Amino acid sequence: MIKLLNNKILTIANFSILIYFSLLYFFDYFKIDFVLIGVLREILTIPFLLAQLLFLVLGIIHVVKYKTYLLTCISIILLAINTIYTVGSFF
């Protein structure tokens, strides 16, 4: 059976989610507001939020089961920190 989730795919997905939420925080902090940014924010935030939780769980399972690289572990730790910050911003 082909292993669909490997270190490279997991790392790329984690960093892309981190970059998306970091850009959202950057635009909000500096009060940058364009129509296209608002449209993309509305369309992509919920799917990225769900993907963030999904990849965090899959990443933890992947680290426990398989040998992982340092960059993959760093991306999972950063994703966990970002998840705590993102979910904490709702309350």
C-alpha atoms as a printed R data frame, in Angstrom:
   type eleno elety resid chain resno       x      y      z
1  ATOM     1    CA   MET     A     1   0.000  0.000  0.000
2  ATOM     2    CA   ILE     A     2   1.292  3.437 -0.891
3  ATOM     3    CA   LYS     A     3   1.875  5.684  2.088
4  ATOM     4    CA   LEU     A     4   0.038  8.926  1.250
5  ATOM     5    CA   LEU     A     5   1.290 11.007  4.149
6  ATOM     6    CA   ASN     A     6   5.053 11.306  4.237
7  ATOM     7    CA   ASN     A     7   7.367 13.802  5.916
8  ATOM     8    CA   LYS     A     8   7.595 16.110  2.904
9  ATOM     9    CA   ILE     A     9   3.842 16.412  2.342
10 ATOM    10    CA   LEU     A    10   3.178 16.890  6.043
11 ATOM    11    CA   THR     A    11   5.831 19.586  6.355
12 ATOM    12    CA   ILE     A    12   4.599 21.491  3.294
13 ATOM    13    CA   ALA     A    13   0.980 21.351  4.479
14 ATOM    14    CA   ASN     A    14   1.920 22.504  7.981
15 ATOM    15    CA   PHE     A    15   3.995 25.425  6.768
16 ATOM    16    CA   SER     A    16   1.343 26.502  4.260
17 ATOM    17    CA   ILE     A    17  -1.243 26.608  7.054
18 ATOM    18    CA   LEU     A    18   1.198 28.543  9.238
19 ATOM    19    CA   ILE     A    19   1.871 31.036  6.451
20 ATOM    20    CA   TYR     A    20  -1.851 31.564  5.831
21 ATOM    21    CA   PHE     A    21  -2.650 32.351  9.468
22 ATOM    22    CA   SER     A    22   0.524 34.424  9.847
23 ATOM    23    CA   LEU     A    23  -0.543 36.533  6.873
24 ATOM    24    CA   LEU     A    24  -3.988 36.973  8.403
25 ATOM    25    CA   TYR     A    25  -2.425 38.181 11.662
26 ATOM    26    CA   PHE     A    26  -0.045 40.451  9.725
27 ATOM    27    CA   PHE     A    27  -2.864 42.055  7.729
28 ATOM    28    CA   ASP     A    28  -4.956 42.518 10.845
29 ATOM    29    CA   TYR     A    29  -2.079 43.976 12.879
30 ATOM    30    CA   PHE     A    30  -1.139 46.553 10.251
31 ATOM    31    CA   LYS     A    31  -4.783 47.253  9.323
32 ATOM    32    CA   ILE     A    32  -4.278 46.287  5.678
33 ATOM    33    CA   ASP     A    33  -7.708 45.883  4.128
34 ATOM    34    CA   PHE     A    34  -8.267 45.264  0.439
35 ATOM    35    CA   VAL     A    35 -11.338 43.724 -1.141
36 ATOM    36    CA   LEU     A    36  -9.409 40.736 -2.514
37 ATOM    37    CA   ILE     A    37  -7.869 40.020  0.884
38 ATOM    38    CA   GLY     A    38 -11.308 40.148  2.475
39 ATOM    39    CA   VAL     A    39 -12.767 37.778 -0.099
40 ATOM    40    CA   LEU     A    40  -9.918 35.287  0.310
41 ATOM    41    CA   ARG     A    41 -10.180 35.565  4.087
42 ATOM    42    CA   GLU     A    42 -13.893 34.739  3.992
43 ATOM    43    CA   ILE     A    43 -13.469 31.837  1.578
44 ATOM    44    CA   LEU     A    44 -10.368 30.198  3.069
45 ATOM    45    CA   THR     A    45 -10.477 30.692  6.834
46 ATOM    46    CA   ILE     A    46 -12.855 27.867  7.783
47 ATOM    47    CA   PRO     A    47 -11.212 25.260  5.500
48 ATOM    48    CA   PHE     A    48  -7.755 26.234  6.773
49 ATOM    49    CA   LEU     A    49  -8.975 26.111 10.366
50 ATOM    50    CA   LEU     A    50 -10.319 22.598  9.869
51 ATOM    51    CA   ALA     A    51  -7.154 21.590  7.997
52 ATOM    52    CA   GLN     A    52  -5.083 22.994 10.848
53 ATOM    53    CA   LEU     A    53  -6.790 20.739 13.373
54 ATOM    54    CA   LEU     A    54  -6.702 17.739 11.016
55 ATOM    55    CA   PHE     A    55  -3.005 18.088 10.174
56 ATOM    56    CA   LEU     A    56  -2.130 18.610 13.817
57 ATOM    57    CA   VAL     A    57  -3.761 15.297 14.729
58 ATOM    58    CA   LEU     A    58  -2.274 13.528 11.692
59 ATOM    59    CA   GLY     A    59   1.137 15.015 12.457
60 ATOM    60    CA   ILE     A    60   1.100 13.805 16.052
61 ATOM    61    CA   ILE     A    61   0.093 10.332 14.900
62 ATOM    62    CA   HIS     A    62   2.816 10.414 12.228
63 ATOM    63    CA   VAL     A    63   5.500 11.413 14.734
64 ATOM    64    CA   VAL     A    64   4.498  8.614 17.092
65 ATOM    65    CA   LYS     A    65   4.362  5.899 14.414
66 ATOM    66    CA   TYR     A    66   7.199  6.725 12.010
67 ATOM    67    CA   LYS     A    67  10.694  8.139 11.967
68 ATOM    68    CA   THR     A    68  10.435 11.848 11.249
69 ATOM    69    CA   TYR     A    69  12.875 14.562 10.330
70 ATOM    70    CA   LEU     A    70  13.650 17.560 12.494
71 ATOM    71    CA   LEU     A    71  11.908 19.954 10.101
72 ATOM    72    CA   THR     A    72   8.708 17.898 10.306
73 ATOM    73    CA   CYS     A    73   8.823 17.971 14.106
74 ATOM    74    CA   ILE     A    74   9.401 21.730 14.088
75 ATOM    75    CA   SER     A    75   6.470 22.257 11.723
76 ATOM    76    CA   ILE     A    76   4.182 20.197 13.963
77 ATOM    77    CA   ILE     A    77   5.272 22.120 17.064
78 ATOM    78    CA   LEU     A    78   4.717 25.447 15.303
79 ATOM    79    CA   LEU     A    79   1.335 24.251 14.071
80 ATOM    80    CA   ALA     A    80   0.380 23.310 17.645
81 ATOM    81    CA   ILE     A    81   1.384 26.769 18.883
82 ATOM    82    CA   ASN     A    82  -0.544 28.371 16.040
83 ATOM    83    CA   THR     A    83  -3.600 26.218 16.811
84 ATOM    84    CA   ILE     A    84  -3.546 27.278 20.459
85 ATOM    85    CA   TYR     A    85  -3.243 30.932 19.425
86 ATOM    86    CA   THR     A    86  -5.968 30.678 16.793
87 ATOM    87    CA   VAL     A    87  -8.486 28.801 18.935
88 ATOM    88    CA   GLY     A    88  -7.634 31.065 21.873
89 ATOM    89    CA   SER     A    89  -8.445 34.135 19.820
90 ATOM    90    CA   PHE     A    90 -12.096 33.024 19.672
91 ATOM    91    CA   PHE     A    91 -12.485 33.366 23.437
